[in-house]
């Protein structure tokens, strides 16, 4: 029963995140070709909307 409750909570939380923004700050990001350090990944809903240096993302948000 406890597993069912956890699964339900996970589904509800993911459903609520569908319209949220999530900024990931991993140690490294693989872009399909090479590994990058000091990159961030912005996820909006279910889509990766940005991957790159944090400074460049901050510049994009200002304009």
mmJSON file of the N, C-alpha and C atoms, coordinates in Angstrom:
{"data_MODEL":{"atom_site":{
"group_PDB":["ATOM","ATOM","ATOM","ATOM","ATOM","ATOM","ATOM","ATOM","ATOM","ATOM","ATOM","ATOM","ATOM","ATOM","ATOM","ATOM","ATOM","ATOM","ATOM","ATOM","ATOM","ATOM","ATOM","ATOM","ATOM","ATOM","ATOM","ATOM","ATOM","ATOM","ATOM","ATOM","ATOM","ATOM","ATOM","ATOM","ATOM","ATOM","ATOM","ATOM","ATOM","ATOM","ATOM","ATOM","ATOM","ATOM","ATOM","ATOM","ATOM","ATOM","ATOM","ATOM","ATOM","ATOM","ATOM","ATOM","ATOM","ATOM","ATOM","ATOM","ATOM","ATOM","ATOM","ATOM","ATOM","ATOM","ATOM","ATOM","ATOM","ATOM","ATOM","ATOM","ATOM","ATOM","ATOM","ATOM","ATOM","ATOM","ATOM","ATOM","ATOM","ATOM","ATOM","ATOM","ATOM","ATOM","ATOM","ATOM","ATOM","ATOM","ATOM","ATOM","ATOM","ATOM","ATOM","ATOM","ATOM","ATOM","ATOM","ATOM","ATOM","ATOM","ATOM","ATOM","ATOM","ATOM","ATOM","ATOM","ATOM","ATOM","ATOM","ATOM","ATOM","ATOM","ATOM","ATOM","ATOM","ATOM","ATOM","ATOM","ATOM","ATOM","ATOM","ATOM","ATOM","ATOM","ATOM","ATOM","ATOM","ATOM","ATOM","ATOM","ATOM","ATOM","ATOM","ATOM","ATOM","ATOM","ATOM","ATOM","ATOM","ATOM","ATOM","ATOM","ATOM","ATOM","ATOM","ATOM","ATOM","ATOM","ATOM","ATOM","ATOM","ATOM","ATOM","ATOM","ATOM","ATOM","ATOM","ATOM","ATOM","ATOM","ATOM","ATOM","ATOM","ATOM","ATOM","ATOM","ATOM","ATOM","ATOM","ATOM","ATOM","ATOM","ATOM","ATOM","ATOM","ATOM","ATOM","ATOM","ATOM","ATOM","ATOM","ATOM","ATOM","ATOM","ATOM","ATOM","ATOM"],
"id":[1,2,3,4,5,6,7,8,9,10,11,12,13,14,15,16,17,18,19,20,21,22,23,24,25,26,27,28,29,30,31,32,33,34,35,36,37,38,39,40,41,42,43,44,45,46,47,48,49,50,51,52,53,54,55,56,57,58,59,60,61,62,63,64,65,66,67,68,69,70,71,72,73,74,75,76,77,78,79,80,81,82,83,84,85,86,87,88,89,90,91,92,93,94,95,96,97,98,99,100,101,102,103,104,105,106,107,108,109,110,111,112,113,114,115,116,117,118,119,120,121,122,123,124,125,126,127,128,129,130,131,132,133,134,135,136,137,138,139,140,141,142,143,144,145,146,147,148,149,150,151,152,153,154,155,156,157,158,159,160,161,162,163,164,165,166,167,168,169,170,171,172,173,174,175,176,177,178,179,180,181,182,183,184,185,186,187,188,189],
"type_symbol":["N","C","C","N","C","C","N","C","C","N","C","C","N","C","C","N","C","C","N","C","C","N","C","C","N","C","C","N","C","C","N","C","C","N","C","C","N","C","C","N","C","C","N","C","C","N","C","C","N","C","C","N","C","C","N","C","C","N","C","C","N","C","C","N","C","C","N","C","C","N","C","C","N","C","C","N","C","C","N","C","C","N","C","C","N","C","C","N","C","C","N","C","C","N","C","C","N","C","C","N","C","C","N","C","C","N","C","C","N","C","C","N","C","C","N","C","C","N","C","C","N","C","C","N","C","C","N","C","C","N","C","C","N","C","C","N","C","C","N","C","C","N","C","C","N","C","C","N","C","C","N","C","C","N","C","C","N","C","C","N","C","C","N","C","C","N","C","C","N","C","C","N","C","C","N","C","C","N","C","C","N","C","C","N","C","C","N","C","C"],
"label_atom_id":["N","CA","C","N","CA","C","N","CA","C","N","CA","C","N","CA","C","N","CA","C","N","CA","C","N","CA","C","N","CA","C","N","CA","C","N","CA","C","N","CA","C","N","CA","C","N","CA","C","N","CA","C","N","CA","C","N","CA","C","N","CA","C","N","CA","C","N","CA","C","N","CA","C","N","CA","C","N","CA","C","N","CA","C","N","CA","C","N","CA","C","N","CA","C","N","CA","C","N","CA","C","N","CA","C","N","CA","C","N","CA","C","N","CA","C","N","CA","C","N","CA","C","N","CA","C","N","CA","C","N","CA","C","N","CA","C","N","CA","C","N","CA","C","N","CA","C","N","CA","C","N","CA","C","N","CA","C","N","CA","C","N","CA","C","N","CA","C","N","CA","C","N","CA","C","N","CA","C","N","CA","C","N","CA","C","N","CA","C","N","CA","C","N","CA","C","N","CA","C","N","CA","C","N","CA","C","N","CA","C","N","CA","C","N","CA","C","N","CA","C"],
"label_alt_id":[null,null,null,null,null,null,null,null,null,null,null,null,null,null,null,null,null,null,null,null,null,null,null,null,null,null,null,null,null,null,null,null,null,null,null,null,null,null,null,null,null,null,null,null,null,null,null,null,null,null,null,null,null,null,null,null,null,null,null,null,null,null,null,null,null,null,null,null,null,null,null,null,null,null,null,null,null,null,null,null,null,null,null,null,null,null,null,null,null,null,null,null,null,null,null,null,null,null,null,null,null,null,null,null,null,null,null,null,null,null,null,null,null,null,null,null,null,null,null,null,null,null,null,null,null,null,null,null,null,null,null,null,null,null,null,null,null,null,null,null,null,null,null,null,null,null,null,null,null,null,null,null,null,null,null,null,null,null,null,null,null,null,null,null,null,null,null,null,null,null,null,null,null,null,null,null,null,null,null,null,null,null,null,null,null,null,null,null,null],
"label_comp_id":["UNK","UNK","UNK","UNK","UNK","UNK","UNK","UNK","UNK","UNK","UNK","UNK","UNK","UNK","UNK","UNK","UNK","UNK","UNK","UNK","UNK","UNK","UNK","UNK","UNK","UNK","UNK","UNK","UNK","UNK","UNK","UNK","UNK","UNK","UNK","UNK","UNK","UNK","UNK","UNK","UNK","UNK","UNK","UNK","UNK","UNK","UNK","UNK","UNK","UNK","UNK","UNK","UNK","UNK","UNK","UNK","UNK","UNK","UNK","UNK","UNK","UNK","UNK","UNK","UNK","UNK","UNK","UNK","UNK","UNK","UNK","UNK","UNK","UNK","UNK","UNK","UNK","UNK","UNK","UNK","UNK","UNK","UNK","UNK","UNK","UNK","UNK","UNK","UNK","UNK","UNK","UNK","UNK","UNK","UNK","UNK","UNK","UNK","UNK","UNK","UNK","UNK","UNK","UNK","UNK","UNK","UNK","UNK","UNK","UNK","UNK","UNK","UNK","UNK","UNK","UNK","UNK","UNK","UNK","UNK","UNK","UNK","UNK","UNK","UNK","UNK","UNK","UNK","UNK","UNK","UNK","UNK","UNK","UNK","UNK","UNK","UNK","UNK","UNK","UNK","UNK","UNK","UNK","UNK","UNK","UNK","UNK","UNK","UNK","UNK","UNK","UNK","UNK","UNK","UNK","UNK","UNK","UNK","UNK","UNK","UNK","UNK","UNK","UNK","UNK","UNK","UNK","UNK","UNK","UNK","UNK","UNK","UNK","UNK","UNK","UNK","UNK","UNK","UNK","UNK","UNK","UNK","UNK","UNK","UNK","UNK","UNK","UNK","UNK"],
"label_asym_id":["A","A","A","A","A","A","A","A","A","A","A","A","A","A","A","A","A","A","A","A","A","A","A","A","A","A","A","A","A","A","A","A","A","A","A","A","A","A","A","A","A","A","A","A","A","A","A","A","A","A","A","A","A","A","A","A","A","A","A","A","A","A","A","A","A","A","A","A","A","A","A","A","A","A","A","A","A","A","A","A","A","A","A","A","A","A","A","A","A","A","A","A","A","A","A","A","A","A","A","A","A","A","A","A","A","A","A","A","A","A","A","A","A","A","A","A","A","A","A","A","A","A","A","A","A","A","A","A","A","A","A","A","A","A","A","A","A","A","A","A","A","A","A","A","A","A","A","A","A","A","A","A","A","A","A","A","A","A","A","A","A","A","A","A","A","A","A","A","A","A","A","A","A","A","A","A","A","A","A","A","A","A","A","A","A","A","A","A","A"],
"label_entity_id":["1","1","1","1","1","1","1","1","1","1","1","1","1","1","1","1","1","1","1","1","1","1","1","1","1","1","1","1","1","1","1","1","1","1","1","1","1","1","1","1","1","1","1","1","1","1","1","1","1","1","1","1","1","1","1","1","1","1","1","1","1","1","1","1","1","1","1","1","1","1","1","1","1","1","1","1","1","1","1","1","1","1","1","1","1","1","1","1","1","1","1","1","1","1","1","1","1","1","1","1","1","1","1","1","1","1","1","1","1","1","1","1","1","1","1","1","1","1","1","1","1","1","1","1","1","1","1","1","1","1","1","1","1","1","1","1","1","1","1","1","1","1","1","1","1","1","1","1","1","1","1","1","1","1","1","1","1","1","1","1","1","1","1","1","1","1","1","1","1","1","1","1","1","1","1","1","1","1","1","1","1","1","1","1","1","1","1","1","1"],
"label_seq_id":[1,1,1,2,2,2,3,3,3,4,4,4,5,5,5,6,6,6,7,7,7,8,8,8,9,9,9,10,10,10,11,11,11,12,12,12,13,13,13,14,14,14,15,15,15,16,16,16,17,17,17,18,18,18,19,19,19,20,20,20,21,21,21,22,22,22,23,23,23,24,24,24,25,25,25,26,26,26,27,27,27,28,28,28,29,29,29,30,30,30,31,31,31,32,32,32,33,33,33,34,34,34,35,35,35,36,36,36,37,37,37,38,38,38,39,39,39,40,40,40,41,41,41,42,42,42,43,43,43,44,44,44,45,45,45,46,46,46,47,47,47,48,48,48,49,49,49,50,50,50,51,51,51,52,52,52,53,53,53,54,54,54,55,55,55,56,56,56,57,57,57,58,58,58,59,59,59,60,60,60,61,61,61,62,62,62,63,63,63],
"pdbx_PDB_ins_code":[null,null,null,null,null,null,null,null,null,null,null,null,null,null,null,null,null,null,null,null,null,null,null,null,null,null,null,null,null,null,null,null,null,null,null,null,null,null,null,null,null,null,null,null,null,null,null,null,null,null,null,null,null,null,null,null,null,null,null,null,null,null,null,null,null,null,null,null,null,null,null,null,null,null,null,null,null,null,null,null,null,null,null,null,null,null,null,null,null,null,null,null,null,null,null,null,null,null,null,null,null,null,null,null,null,null,null,null,null,null,null,null,null,null,null,null,null,null,null,null,null,null,null,null,null,null,null,null,null,null,null,null,null,null,null,null,null,null,null,null,null,null,null,null,null,null,null,null,null,null,null,null,null,null,null,null,null,null,null,null,null,null,null,null,null,null,null,null,null,null,null,null,null,null,null,null,null,null,null,null,null,null,null,null,null,null,null,null,null],
"Cartn_x":[0.823,0.0,0.867,1.954,2.815,3.42,3.72,4.268,3.228,1.979,0.903,0.778,0.872,0.784,1.959,3.157,4.328,4.189,3.713,3.535,2.513,1.429,0.392,0.956,1.721,2.323,3.27,4.039,4.966,4.217,3.144,2.338,1.731,1.216,0.619,1.684,2.845,3.916,4.393,4.571,5.017,3.949,2.694,1.608,1.598,1.9,1.938,3.152,4.227,5.438,5.325,4.286,4.172,4.246,3.808,3.856,4.921,5.728,6.733,8.066,8.91,10.281,11.196,12.184,13.147,14.533,15.406,16.77,17.687,18.321,19.241,20.665,21.447,22.844,23.746,23.897,24.734,26.221,27.06,28.508,28.93,28.305,28.601,27.332,27.302,26.176,26.737,26.129,26.501,25.526,26.046,25.177,24.973,25.413,25.3,26.622,27.543,28.859,29.973,29.872,30.932,30.362,31.205,30.831,31.187,30.317,30.546,30.441,31.4,31.348,30.747,30.169,29.588,28.435,27.708,26.504,25.282,24.166,22.881,21.902,20.811,19.758,18.435,17.704,16.397,15.315,14.453,13.351,12.061,11.273,9.977,8.903,8.084,7.114,7.835,7.684,8.351,9.429,9.844,10.775,12.038,13.186,14.432,14.457,14.388,14.337,15.7,16.654,17.99,18.996,20.174,21.321,22.552,23.3,24.489,24.962,25.89,26.408,25.317,25.377,24.382,24.382,25.546,25.63,24.853,24.927,24.209,22.706,22.271,20.837,20.368,21.152,20.788,20.686,21.576,21.519,20.25,19.851,18.632,17.395,17.362,16.2,16.078,17.18,17.157,16.596,16.727,16.282,14.868],
"Cartn_y":[-1.204,0.0,1.267,1.244,2.427,2.753,1.715,1.941,2.605,2.235,2.838,4.322,4.657,6.054,6.849,6.292,6.974,7.188,6.173,6.283,7.359,7.404,8.409,9.806,9.984,11.286,11.706,10.759,11.055,11.507,10.838,11.207,12.585,12.871,14.181,15.271,15.032,16.034,16.298,15.257,15.426,16.163,15.861,16.553,18.039,18.392,19.794,20.491,19.758,20.341,20.553,20.058,20.129,21.566,22.538,23.922,24.723,24.066,24.744,24.873,25.731,25.854,25.199,24.491,23.814,24.098,24.68,24.966,23.936,23.121,22.088,22.617,22.357,22.794,21.587,20.729,19.534,19.878,18.922,19.118,19.234,18.423,18.448,18.181,18.684,18.463,17.892,16.814,16.231,16.747,17.405,18.009,17.124,15.879,14.978,14.804,15.724,15.667,15.66,16.568,16.675,17.052,16.902,17.245,18.707,19.403,20.805,20.978,21.676,22.028,23.419,23.679,24.997,25.38,24.397,24.648,24.409,25.013,24.764,24.286,23.681,23.222,23.752,24.5,25.024,24.17,23.606,22.785,23.542,23.756,24.423,23.43,23.033,21.989,20.679,20.142,18.889,19.101,20.362,20.713,21.357,20.94,21.622,22.89,24.043,25.298,25.968,25.546,26.132,25.175,25.099,24.394,25.185,25.625,26.408,27.103,28.046,28.768,29.596,29.663,30.413,31.887,32.467,33.888,34.202,33.313,33.525,33.437,32.555,32.448,33.719,34.253,35.487,36.646,36.67,37.714,37.572,36.339,36.1,36.576,36.326,36.688,38.194,38.928,40.394,41.08,40.443,41.084,40.736],
"Cartn_z":[0.0,0.0,0.0,0.756,0.823,-0.542,-1.339,-2.679,-3.578,-3.414,-4.194,-3.86,-2.591,-2.169,-2.722,-2.654,-3.201,-4.701,-5.404,-6.853,-7.186,-6.426,-6.656,-6.432,-5.35,-5.062,-6.167,-6.687,-7.769,-9.015,-9.363,-10.535,-10.352,-9.165,-8.896,-8.977,-8.382,-8.407,-9.823,-10.602,-11.991,-12.791,-12.557,-13.237,-12.933,-11.69,-11.311,-11.901,-12.123,-12.686,-14.187,-14.823,-16.277,-16.792,-15.989,-16.431,-15.678,-14.888,-14.078,-14.816,-14.286,-14.772,-13.753,-14.252,-13.399,-13.94,-13.118,-13.53,-12.899,-13.739,-13.279,-13.364,-12.309,-12.274,-12.022,-13.035,-12.867,-12.95,-12.559,-12.676,-14.13,-14.989,-16.417,-17.21,-18.443,-19.361,-20.658,-21.147,-22.434,-23.479,-24.511,-25.526,-26.755,-26.664,-27.798,-28.515,-28.261,-28.878,-27.842,-26.874,-25.865,-24.503,-23.474,-22.113,-21.853,-21.112,-20.77,-19.26,-18.678,-17.261,-17.122,-15.959,-15.642,-16.568,-17.024,-17.802,-16.932,-17.323,-16.677,-17.74,-17.283,-18.189,-17.651,-18.467,-18.088,-18.728,-17.9,-18.372,-18.094,-19.131,-19.0,-19.416,-18.441,-18.694,-18.947,-20.133,-20.5,-21.549,-21.742,-22.809,-22.256,-22.76,-22.437,-23.287,-22.641,-23.389,-23.499,-22.678,-22.754,-22.136,-22.737,-22.166,-22.552,-21.56,-21.827,-20.572,-20.721,-19.562,-18.874,-17.552,-16.792,-17.182,-17.4,-17.754,-19.037,-20.008,-21.267,-21.051,-20.165,-19.852,-19.172,-18.26,-17.571,-18.568,-19.547,-20.592,-21.426,-21.746,-22.515,-21.76,-20.464,-19.652,-19.477,-19.588,-19.444,-20.671,-21.838,-23.085,-23.406],
"occupancy":[1.0,1.0,1.0,1.0,1.0,1.0,1.0,1.0,1.0,1.0,1.0,1.0,1.0,1.0,1.0,1.0,1.0,1.0,1.0,1.0,1.0,1.0,1.0,1.0,1.0,1.0,1.0,1.0,1.0,1.0,1.0,1.0,1.0,1.0,1.0,1.0,1.0,1.0,1.0,1.0,1.0,1.0,1.0,1.0,1.0,1.0,1.0,1.0,1.0,1.0,1.0,1.0,1.0,1.0,1.0,1.0,1.0,1.0,1.0,1.0,1.0,1.0,1.0,1.0,1.0,1.0,1.0,1.0,1.0,1.0,1.0,1.0,1.0,1.0,1.0,1.0,1.0,1.0,1.0,1.0,1.0,1.0,1.0,1.0,1.0,1.0,1.0,1.0,1.0,1.0,1.0,1.0,1.0,1.0,1.0,1.0,1.0,1.0,1.0,1.0,1.0,1.0,1.0,1.0,1.0,1.0,1.0,1.0,1.0,1.0,1.0,1.0,1.0,1.0,1.0,1.0,1.0,1.0,1.0,1.0,1.0,1.0,1.0,1.0,1.0,1.0,1.0,1.0,1.0,1.0,1.0,1.0,1.0,1.0,1.0,1.0,1.0,1.0,1.0,1.0,1.0,1.0,1.0,1.0,1.0,1.0,1.0,1.0,1.0,1.0,1.0,1.0,1.0,1.0,1.0,1.0,1.0,1.0,1.0,1.0,1.0,1.0,1.0,1.0,1.0,1.0,1.0,1.0,1.0,1.0,1.0,1.0,1.0,1.0,1.0,1.0,1.0,1.0,1.0,1.0,1.0,1.0,1.0,1.0,1.0,1.0,1.0,1.0,1.0],
"B_iso_or_equiv":[0.0,0.0,0.0,0.0,0.0,0.0,0.0,0.0,0.0,0.0,0.0,0.0,0.0,0.0,0.0,0.0,0.0,0.0,0.0,0.0,0.0,0.0,0.0,0.0,0.0,0.0,0.0,0.0,0.0,0.0,0.0,0.0,0.0,0.0,0.0,0.0,0.0,0.0,0.0,0.0,0.0,0.0,0.0,0.0,0.0,0.0,0.0,0.0,0.0,0.0,0.0,0.0,0.0,0.0,0.0,0.0,0.0,0.0,0.0,0.0,0.0,0.0,0.0,0.0,0.0,0.0,0.0,0.0,0.0,0.0,0.0,0.0,0.0,0.0,0.0,0.0,0.0,0.0,0.0,0.0,0.0,0.0,0.0,0.0,0.0,0.0,0.0,0.0,0.0,0.0,0.0,0.0,0.0,0.0,0.0,0.0,0.0,0.0,0.0,0.0,0.0,0.0,0.0,0.0,0.0,0.0,0.0,0.0,0.0,0.0,0.0,0.0,0.0,0.0,0.0,0.0,0.0,0.0,0.0,0.0,0.0,0.0,0.0,0.0,0.0,0.0,0.0,0.0,0.0,0.0,0.0,0.0,0.0,0.0,0.0,0.0,0.0,0.0,0.0,0.0,0.0,0.0,0.0,0.0,0.0,0.0,0.0,0.0,0.0,0.0,0.0,0.0,0.0,0.0,0.0,0.0,0.0,0.0,0.0,0.0,0.0,0.0,0.0,0.0,0.0,0.0,0.0,0.0,0.0,0.0,0.0,0.0,0.0,0.0,0.0,0.0,0.0,0.0,0.0,0.0,0.0,0.0,0.0,0.0,0.0,0.0,0.0,0.0,0.0],
"pdbx_formal_charge":[null,null,null,null,null,null,null,null,null,null,null,null,null,null,null,null,null,null,null,null,null,null,null,null,null,null,null,null,null,null,null,null,null,null,null,null,null,null,null,null,null,null,null,null,null,null,null,null,null,null,null,null,null,null,null,null,null,null,null,null,null,null,null,null,null,null,null,null,null,null,null,null,null,null,null,null,null,null,null,null,null,null,null,null,null,null,null,null,null,null,null,null,null,null,null,null,null,null,null,null,null,null,null,null,null,null,null,null,null,null,null,null,null,null,null,null,null,null,null,null,null,null,null,null,null,null,null,null,null,null,null,null,null,null,null,null,null,null,null,null,null,null,null,null,null,null,null,null,null,null,null,null,null,null,null,null,null,null,null,null,null,null,null,null,null,null,null,null,null,null,null,null,null,null,null,null,null,null,null,null,null,null,null,null,null,null,null,null,null],
"auth_seq_id":[1,1,1,2,2,2,3,3,3,4,4,4,5,5,5,6,6,6,7,7,7,8,8,8,9,9,9,10,10,10,11,11,11,12,12,12,13,13,13,14,14,14,15,15,15,16,16,16,17,17,17,18,18,18,19,19,19,20,20,20,21,21,21,22,22,22,23,23,23,24,24,24,25,25,25,26,26,26,27,27,27,28,28,28,29,29,29,30,30,30,31,31,31,32,32,32,33,33,33,34,34,34,35,35,35,36,36,36,37,37,37,38,38,38,39,39,39,40,40,40,41,41,41,42,42,42,43,43,43,44,44,44,45,45,45,46,46,46,47,47,47,48,48,48,49,49,49,50,50,50,51,51,51,52,52,52,53,53,53,54,54,54,55,55,55,56,56,56,57,57,57,58,58,58,59,59,59,60,60,60,61,61,61,62,62,62,63,63,63],
"auth_comp_id":["UNK","UNK","UNK","UNK","UNK","UNK","UNK","UNK","UNK","UNK","UNK","UNK","UNK","UNK","UNK","UNK","UNK","UNK","UNK","UNK","UNK","UNK","UNK","UNK","UNK","UNK","UNK","UNK","UNK","UNK","UNK","UNK","UNK","UNK","UNK","UNK","UNK","UNK","UNK","UNK","UNK","UNK","UNK","UNK","UNK","UNK","UNK","UNK","UNK","UNK","UNK","UNK","UNK","UNK","UNK","UNK","UNK","UNK","UNK","UNK","UNK","UNK","UNK","UNK","UNK","UNK","UNK","UNK","UNK","UNK","UNK","UNK","UNK","UNK","UNK","UNK","UNK","UNK","UNK","UNK","UNK","UNK","UNK","UNK","UNK","UNK","UNK","UNK","UNK","UNK","UNK","UNK","UNK","UNK","UNK","UNK","UNK","UNK","UNK","UNK","UNK","UNK","UNK","UNK","UNK","UNK","UNK","UNK","UNK","UNK","UNK","UNK","UNK","UNK","UNK","UNK","UNK","UNK","UNK","UNK","UNK","UNK","UNK","UNK","UNK","UNK","UNK","UNK","UNK","UNK","UNK","UNK","UNK","UNK","UNK","UNK","UNK","UNK","UNK","UNK","UNK","UNK","UNK","UNK","UNK","UNK","UNK","UNK","UNK","UNK","UNK","UNK","UNK","UNK","UNK","UNK","UNK","UNK","UNK","UNK","UNK","UNK","UNK","UNK","UNK","UNK","UNK","UNK","UNK","UNK","UNK","UNK","UNK","UNK","UNK","UNK","UNK","UNK","UNK","UNK","UNK","UNK","UNK","UNK","UNK","UNK","UNK","UNK","UNK"],
"auth_asym_id":["A","A","A","A","A","A","A","A","A","A","A","A","A","A","A","A","A","A","A","A","A","A","A","A","A","A","A","A","A","A","A","A","A","A","A","A","A","A","A","A","A","A","A","A","A","A","A","A","A","A","A","A","A","A","A","A","A","A","A","A","A","A","A","A","A","A","A","A","A","A","A","A","A","A","A","A","A","A","A","A","A","A","A","A","A","A","A","A","A","A","A","A","A","A","A","A","A","A","A","A","A","A","A","A","A","A","A","A","A","A","A","A","A","A","A","A","A","A","A","A","A","A","A","A","A","A","A","A","A","A","A","A","A","A","A","A","A","A","A","A","A","A","A","A","A","A","A","A","A","A","A","A","A","A","A","A","A","A","A","A","A","A","A","A","A","A","A","A","A","A","A","A","A","A","A","A","A","A","A","A","A","A","A","A","A","A","A","A","A"],
"auth_atom_id":["N","CA","C","N","CA","C","N","CA","C","N","CA","C","N","CA","C","N","CA","C","N","CA","C","N","CA","C","N","CA","C","N","CA","C","N","CA","C","N","CA","C","N","CA","C","N","CA","C","N","CA","C","N","CA","C","N","CA","C","N","CA","C","N","CA","C","N","CA","C","N","CA","C","N","CA","C","N","CA","C","N","CA","C","N","CA","C","N","CA","C","N","CA","C","N","CA","C","N","CA","C","N","CA","C","N","CA","C","N","CA","C","N","CA","C","N","CA","C","N","CA","C","N","CA","C","N","CA","C","N","CA","C","N","CA","C","N","CA","C","N","CA","C","N","CA","C","N","CA","C","N","CA","C","N","CA","C","N","CA","C","N","CA","C","N","CA","C","N","CA","C","N","CA","C","N","CA","C","N","CA","C","N","CA","C","N","CA","C","N","CA","C","N","CA","C","N","CA","C","N","CA","C","N","CA","C","N","CA","C","N","CA","C","N","CA","C","N","CA","C"],
"pdbx_PDB_model_num":[1,1,1,1,1,1,1,1,1,1,1,1,1,1,1,1,1,1,1,1,1,1,1,1,1,1,1,1,1,1,1,1,1,1,1,1,1,1,1,1,1,1,1,1,1,1,1,1,1,1,1,1,1,1,1,1,1,1,1,1,1,1,1,1,1,1,1,1,1,1,1,1,1,1,1,1,1,1,1,1,1,1,1,1,1,1,1,1,1,1,1,1,1,1,1,1,1,1,1,1,1,1,1,1,1,1,1,1,1,1,1,1,1,1,1,1,1,1,1,1,1,1,1,1,1,1,1,1,1,1,1,1,1,1,1,1,1,1,1,1,1,1,1,1,1,1,1,1,1,1,1,1,1,1,1,1,1,1,1,1,1,1,1,1,1,1,1,1,1,1,1,1,1,1,1,1,1,1,1,1,1,1,1,1,1,1,1,1,1]
}}}
